[in-house]
Amino acid sequence: QFLKQLGIHPDWQFVDVYGMEPELLSMVPRPVCAVLLLFPITEKYEMFRTEEEERIKAKGQDVKSSVYFMKQTINNACGTIGLIHAIANNRDKMNFETNSSLKKFLEDSLSMTPEERAKYLETYEAIRVTHESSAHEGQTEAPSIDEKVDLHFIALVNVGGHLYELDGRKPFPINHGETSDDSFLEDAIEVCKKFMERDPEELRFNAIALSAA
């Protein structure tokens, strides 16, 4: 429904990943071009995030210039930004309606920096309105823009044979190593498992795959 409102033809759909075991992953329609992970921001996670950032700043990493990445400046819009990251890095696979608000946003923002993209989203009514209306349609009551939320969405995508974690709260994309179209779902789930292993007493994890319809 959300994809349709943004002007994307229904060749792709978001499906729940019911579990991380091979037989449950085999139920997810292929190909999968992105995985969104919903997870709790805990003290353990924040400590890890700081260490990871310092380590990458010290050692460096390889990030292809074709990775579309944007910062998050709007509170509680991590789901929208996760969705933009998922679609933007697979835009060659998507069929957009001619008047698609998301298509226009991506075309306008392609040449922008991650910070400029965030600023542009703040002013871009069409996507914000869709985000708010679809959030209200969901099963759970969507948090208001100012409410303190400790759940966060990130996107995992395959760009040029590398698996990237895109999180608007981080200063840059995180390169998680090589992947392929065939192994992408399994590789992305391995990254999700690391999030879970860092917080073993937490149960609030949820993975959603962007799959061929």
N, C-alpha and C positions, 0 to 999 in steps of 0.2 A: 504493500500500500504506500509506504513512505517513498519507495523508488519511483512509483507511478506518479506521485504528486510532484516529484522533482523532474519529471519528464524523461524517464528512462524506460525503454521498451522492456517487457517482462521476459527477456531471454535469460535474465539472471534473477536469483531470488536469495533471500537470507533464510538459512535453515539452522535450527538448533543442532549443536553437537551434543549428543546425549551422554557421551562418556569418552574416555581417552583410550579404551581398549580397542584392539584391531577390529573386533567384530562390530563394535558400535561405530567406528570410523567408516567401516565398509558400507554403512547405511546412508552415508552422506553422498548426495548426487555429485558426480564429477563432470567436468573439471571444477576445481575450487580455485578462485583467483585471489581471495583474501580471507583472513580470519580476524574477527573482532573478539577481543578478550575483555570481559568485565571482571574487575578484581578490587579487593579492598585496599585502600591506602592505609597501611599500618606503620607503626614505628619501625618495625623490622624492614619493611619495604623502603621507607624513606632513608634509612641508614644505607641500605644496599644501593639505592639510587645515587646518593652522594658519592659513595666509593666508586661506583661504575663510571660516573662522570669524570672524577679525578683521574681514574685509570686511563680512560680514553683520551683525555686531554694530554696526559703524559706520553702515552704510547702512540696515539693517532689511530685512525682506522680508514678504510677505503669506503667512500660513499660515492656512488655514481651520480653525476650531475643531473641525470634524468629522473632521480627520485623526487617526487613532489612531496614537500614537507611544509607544514604550517604550524605556527605557535598557537597556543590556546590563551586568549585573553578574556574570553567571556566565561564567567563562572557557569558550571554545570552544563557546558555545551560539549563535553568530551564525546558524547555519543554522535553528535553532528560532525565533529571534527574527525572522529574515527571513520565515519561514513565517507566524508570527503576524501580522506586519505585512501580508503579502500577503492573508491571509484576513480579518483584522479590518477592513481598508479596503474589502472587497468582501462583507461579511457579508450584505448584503441580497440578493446573488446566490446565496449558498450554501444548500444544503438540509442542515441538520444532523439527525442522529439525536436523539431526545429525550434520551438519556442521554450526549450527546457531551461529553467532558471539555473540549474546546476551546470549545464553545458556552458552557459554564458559566464557564470562565475569562474569556471576553470579556464576558459579561453582568456578572460580578462586578467586572471591572476598568474598565468603561466610564467610570465617574465618577472614576477615580483619576488622579493625575499620572503622567508618564512614570517618575519614580523609584519611586512606589508600585507601579506595574505590575511593575517589575523585581524589587522585594522580594517581591511576591506570587508571581511565577514561581519564585523561589528555594524557596518552601515548597510549590509545587504539584506533588505527586508525579506525578499522572497524565500530565502533559505531559512532565516530565523523563524518566520511565521510557520513554515512547514514543520520545522523542528518542534515548535511549541504545540501545534495542533496534533501532531502525531504522538507527542509525549503524553498528551491528555487522553488519546485513544488507547494507550497501552494498558496492560493489566494493572500495573502498579501506579499509584499516584506519582506523577512526575514532580521532582523537587522544584521549587521556585528558583529563579536565577540567583537569589542571594542566600539561599539556605546552605548551610555547611554540609557537604556531602562527602562521605569517605569511600564512595565507590567510584571507580574510574574506568573509562574505556580506552583501549589502544588498538591500533590496527597492525596486522602482520601481513606483509605483501612480498611478492617475488618481483624484483626489478632486475632484469639482465642476469638471471641465474643466481642472485643473492637474496637471502631472506632478511628483510628489514623490519624492525620494530619502529613504528611511528607513534610518538606520544607528544602531544603539544605542550606538555609540562616540561619536557626535556629540551636541552639546547640544540640537539641534533638527532638525526635518525641513528638507530643502533644496528650495525651490520652483524647478523647472527650466523654468517657463513653461507656456504653454497647450498643451493636447492634447485629443483627442476619442477616443471609443470606436473610431472607424475608423482613426485614425492612431496610436493608442497604441503598438502594437508598434514601428513605425518610429521614433517619437519616443524611446521608451525605449532603443532600440538606438543612437540618436545619442548619448545620454548615456553608454552603455557604451563607445562608440568614444572618447569623451574620456578615459575612464580608461585605455584602451589607448594612446592617443597620448601621454599623460604618461609612460608607461613603455615606450617602443618596443622595448627589448631583452627585455622580459618576455613569456613565452608563456602564463603560467598564468592564463588568463581563460576563464570558462565562463558562458554565459547559459542560464537555464531559464525557460520561459514557463508561466504558469498559464492553460491554454486550455480552451475548451469541449470536452467529451469527445464 
